[in-house]
Amino acid sequence: MSEELKELLGSKADAFEANQELVQSAIAVCGGKLSVLLPALLCLIGDDSAKKKAASKKKS
C-alpha cells in the first residue's frame, strides 16, 4: 500500500492491513490442511462416482 493512501486512510489503512494479514494466515493454515484433506476428499469423490457408475451399470 502506498504511503499516500496510508495517510489518507489513517487508522483504516492499519486495520485493513491487519485484516489482510489475518486473511493470509488463515489461507496459509487452511491451505496446509487442504493439502492433507484434498487427497482424502478426492478419494471419497472418486469412490462415490465409481459407486454411481456401478449402480448405473446394474440398472441397465
Phi and psi in radians as a Rosetta constraint file:
Dihedral C 1 N 2 CA 2 C 2 CIRCULARHARMONIC -1.261 0.35
Dihedral N 2 CA 2 C 2 N 3 CIRCULARHARMONIC 2.685 0.35
Dihedral C 2 N 3 CA 3 C 3 CIRCULARHARMONIC -1.074 0.35
Dihedral N 3 CA 3 C 3 N 4 CIRCULARHARMONIC -0.651 0.35
Dihedral C 3 N 4 CA 4 C 4 CIRCULARHARMONIC -1.073 0.35
Dihedral N 4 CA 4 C 4 N 5 CIRCULARHARMONIC -0.766 0.35
Dihedral C 4 N 5 CA 5 C 5 CIRCULARHARMONIC -1.102 0.35
Dihedral N 5 CA 5 C 5 N 6 CIRCULARHARMONIC -0.734 0.35
Dihedral C 5 N 6 CA 6 C 6 CIRCULARHARMONIC -1.034 0.35
Dihedral N 6 CA 6 C 6 N 7 CIRCULARHARMONIC -0.754 0.35
Dihedral C 6 N 7 CA 7 C 7 CIRCULARHARMONIC -1.128 0.35
Dihedral N 7 CA 7 C 7 N 8 CIRCULARHARMONIC -0.732 0.35
Dihedral C 7 N 8 CA 8 C 8 CIRCULARHARMONIC -1.127 0.35
Dihedral N 8 CA 8 C 8 N 9 CIRCULARHARMONIC -0.736 0.35
Dihedral C 8 N 9 CA 9 C 9 CIRCULARHARMONIC -1.492 0.35
Dihedral N 9 CA 9 C 9 N 10 CIRCULARHARMONIC -0.451 0.35
Dihedral C 9 N 10 CA 10 C 10 CIRCULARHARMONIC 1.080 0.35
Dihedral N 10 CA 10 C 10 N 11 CIRCULARHARMONIC -2.234 0.35
Dihedral C 10 N 11 CA 11 C 11 CIRCULARHARMONIC -1.157 0.35
Dihedral N 11 CA 11 C 11 N 12 CIRCULARHARMONIC -0.438 0.35
Dihedral C 11 N 12 CA 12 C 12 CIRCULARHARMONIC -1.106 0.35
Dihedral N 12 CA 12 C 12 N 13 CIRCULARHARMONIC -0.618 0.35
Dihedral C 12 N 13 CA 13 C 13 CIRCULARHARMONIC -1.135 0.35
Dihedral N 13 CA 13 C 13 N 14 CIRCULARHARMONIC -0.715 0.35
Dihedral C 13 N 14 CA 14 C 14 CIRCULARHARMONIC -1.104 0.35
Dihedral N 14 CA 14 C 14 N 15 CIRCULARHARMONIC -0.751 0.35
Dihedral C 14 N 15 CA 15 C 15 CIRCULARHARMONIC -1.111 0.35
Dihedral N 15 CA 15 C 15 N 16 CIRCULARHARMONIC -0.719 0.35
Dihedral C 15 N 16 CA 16 C 16 CIRCULARHARMONIC -1.084 0.35
Dihedral N 16 CA 16 C 16 N 17 CIRCULARHARMONIC -0.789 0.35
Dihedral C 16 N 17 CA 17 C 17 CIRCULARHARMONIC -1.143 0.35
Dihedral N 17 CA 17 C 17 N 18 CIRCULARHARMONIC -0.678 0.35
Dihedral C 17 N 18 CA 18 C 18 CIRCULARHARMONIC -1.088 0.35
Dihedral N 18 CA 18 C 18 N 19 CIRCULARHARMONIC -0.748 0.35
Dihedral C 18 N 19 CA 19 C 19 CIRCULARHARMONIC -1.099 0.35
Dihedral N 19 CA 19 C 19 N 20 CIRCULARHARMONIC -0.713 0.35
Dihedral C 19 N 20 CA 20 C 20 CIRCULARHARMONIC -1.088 0.35
Dihedral N 20 CA 20 C 20 N 21 CIRCULARHARMONIC -0.695 0.35
Dihedral C 20 N 21 CA 21 C 21 CIRCULARHARMONIC -1.115 0.35
Dihedral N 21 CA 21 C 21 N 22 CIRCULARHARMONIC -0.741 0.35
Dihedral C 21 N 22 CA 22 C 22 CIRCULARHARMONIC -1.065 0.35
Dihedral N 22 CA 22 C 22 N 23 CIRCULARHARMONIC -0.787 0.35
Dihedral C 22 N 23 CA 23 C 23 CIRCULARHARMONIC -1.076 0.35
Dihedral N 23 CA 23 C 23 N 24 CIRCULARHARMONIC -0.779 0.35
Dihedral C 23 N 24 CA 24 C 24 CIRCULARHARMONIC -1.123 0.35
Dihedral N 24 CA 24 C 24 N 25 CIRCULARHARMONIC -0.699 0.35
Dihedral C 24 N 25 CA 25 C 25 CIRCULARHARMONIC -1.206 0.35
Dihedral N 25 CA 25 C 25 N 26 CIRCULARHARMONIC -0.624 0.35
Dihedral C 25 N 26 CA 26 C 26 CIRCULARHARMONIC -1.121 0.35
Dihedral N 26 CA 26 C 26 N 27 CIRCULARHARMONIC -0.737 0.35
Dihedral C 26 N 27 CA 27 C 27 CIRCULARHARMONIC -1.095 0.35
Dihedral N 27 CA 27 C 27 N 28 CIRCULARHARMONIC -0.717 0.35
Dihedral C 27 N 28 CA 28 C 28 CIRCULARHARMONIC -1.101 0.35
Dihedral N 28 CA 28 C 28 N 29 CIRCULARHARMONIC -0.763 0.35
Dihedral C 28 N 29 CA 29 C 29 CIRCULARHARMONIC -1.136 0.35
Dihedral N 29 CA 29 C 29 N 30 CIRCULARHARMONIC -0.843 0.35
Dihedral C 29 N 30 CA 30 C 30 CIRCULARHARMONIC -1.112 0.35
Dihedral N 30 CA 30 C 30 N 31 CIRCULARHARMONIC -0.699 0.35
Dihedral C 30 N 31 CA 31 C 31 CIRCULARHARMONIC -1.033 0.35
Dihedral N 31 CA 31 C 31 N 32 CIRCULARHARMONIC -0.723 0.35
Dihedral C 31 N 32 CA 32 C 32 CIRCULARHARMONIC -1.088 0.35
Dihedral N 32 CA 32 C 32 N 33 CIRCULARHARMONIC -0.755 0.35
Dihedral C 32 N 33 CA 33 C 33 CIRCULARHARMONIC -1.205 0.35
Dihedral N 33 CA 33 C 33 N 34 CIRCULARHARMONIC -0.655 0.35
Dihedral C 33 N 34 CA 34 C 34 CIRCULARHARMONIC -1.072 0.35
Dihedral N 34 CA 34 C 34 N 35 CIRCULARHARMONIC -0.695 0.35
Dihedral C 34 N 35 CA 35 C 35 CIRCULARHARMONIC -1.110 0.35
Dihedral N 35 CA 35 C 35 N 36 CIRCULARHARMONIC -0.444 0.35
Dihedral C 35 N 36 CA 36 C 36 CIRCULARHARMONIC -1.476 0.35
Dihedral N 36 CA 36 C 36 N 37 CIRCULARHARMONIC -0.724 0.35
Dihedral C 36 N 37 CA 37 C 37 CIRCULARHARMONIC -1.368 0.35
Dihedral N 37 CA 37 C 37 N 38 CIRCULARHARMONIC -0.536 0.35
Dihedral C 37 N 38 CA 38 C 38 CIRCULARHARMONIC -0.988 0.35
Dihedral N 38 CA 38 C 38 N 39 CIRCULARHARMONIC -0.845 0.35
Dihedral C 38 N 39 CA 39 C 39 CIRCULARHARMONIC -1.030 0.35
Dihedral N 39 CA 39 C 39 N 40 CIRCULARHARMONIC -0.672 0.35
Dihedral C 39 N 40 CA 40 C 40 CIRCULARHARMONIC -1.149 0.35
Dihedral N 40 CA 40 C 40 N 41 CIRCULARHARMONIC -0.741 0.35
Dihedral C 40 N 41 CA 41 C 41 CIRCULARHARMONIC -1.111 0.35
Dihedral N 41 CA 41 C 41 N 42 CIRCULARHARMONIC -0.773 0.35
Dihedral C 41 N 42 CA 42 C 42 CIRCULARHARMONIC -1.075 0.35
Dihedral N 42 CA 42 C 42 N 43 CIRCULARHARMONIC -0.678 0.35
Dihedral C 42 N 43 CA 43 C 43 CIRCULARHARMONIC -1.099 0.35
Dihedral N 43 CA 43 C 43 N 44 CIRCULARHARMONIC -0.790 0.35
Dihedral C 43 N 44 CA 44 C 44 CIRCULARHARMONIC -1.096 0.35
Dihedral N 44 CA 44 C 44 N 45 CIRCULARHARMONIC -0.781 0.35
Dihedral C 44 N 45 CA 45 C 45 CIRCULARHARMONIC -1.111 0.35
Dihedral N 45 CA 45 C 45 N 46 CIRCULARHARMONIC -0.760 0.35
Dihedral C 45 N 46 CA 46 C 46 CIRCULARHARMONIC -1.065 0.35
Dihedral N 46 CA 46 C 46 N 47 CIRCULARHARMONIC -0.783 0.35
Dihedral C 46 N 47 CA 47 C 47 CIRCULARHARMONIC -1.073 0.35
Dihedral N 47 CA 47 C 47 N 48 CIRCULARHARMONIC -0.737 0.35
Dihedral C 47 N 48 CA 48 C 48 CIRCULARHARMONIC -1.075 0.35
Dihedral N 48 CA 48 C 48 N 49 CIRCULARHARMONIC -0.804 0.35
Dihedral C 48 N 49 CA 49 C 49 CIRCULARHARMONIC -1.192 0.35
Dihedral N 49 CA 49 C 49 N 50 CIRCULARHARMONIC -0.580 0.35
Dihedral C 49 N 50 CA 50 C 50 CIRCULARHARMONIC -1.151 0.35
Dihedral N 50 CA 50 C 50 N 51 CIRCULARHARMONIC -0.699 0.35
Dihedral C 50 N 51 CA 51 C 51 CIRCULARHARMONIC -1.104 0.35
Dihedral N 51 CA 51 C 51 N 52 CIRCULARHARMONIC -0.735 0.35
Dihedral C 51 N 52 CA 52 C 52 CIRCULARHARMONIC -1.112 0.35
Dihedral N 52 CA 52 C 52 N 53 CIRCULARHARMONIC -0.707 0.35
Dihedral C 52 N 53 CA 53 C 53 CIRCULARHARMONIC -1.107 0.35
Dihedral N 53 CA 53 C 53 N 54 CIRCULARHARMONIC -0.754 0.35
Dihedral C 53 N 54 CA 54 C 54 CIRCULARHARMONIC -1.110 0.35
Dihedral N 54 CA 54 C 54 N 55 CIRCULARHARMONIC -0.721 0.35
Dihedral C 54 N 55 CA 55 C 55 CIRCULARHARMONIC -1.123 0.35
Dihedral N 55 CA 55 C 55 N 56 CIRCULARHARMONIC -0.705 0.35
Dihedral C 55 N 56 CA 56 C 56 CIRCULARHARMONIC -1.230 0.35
Dihedral N 56 CA 56 C 56 N 57 CIRCULARHARMONIC -0.526 0.35
Dihedral C 56 N 57 CA 57 C 57 CIRCULARHARMONIC -1.219 0.35
Dihedral N 57 CA 57 C 57 N 58 CIRCULARHARMONIC -0.654 0.35
Dihedral C 57 N 58 CA 58 C 58 CIRCULARHARMONIC -1.133 0.35
Dihedral N 58 CA 58 C 58 N 59 CIRCULARHARMONIC -0.667 0.35
Dihedral C 58 N 59 CA 59 C 59 CIRCULARHARMONIC -1.147 0.35
Dihedral N 59 CA 59 C 59 N 60 CIRCULARHARMONIC -0.691 0.35
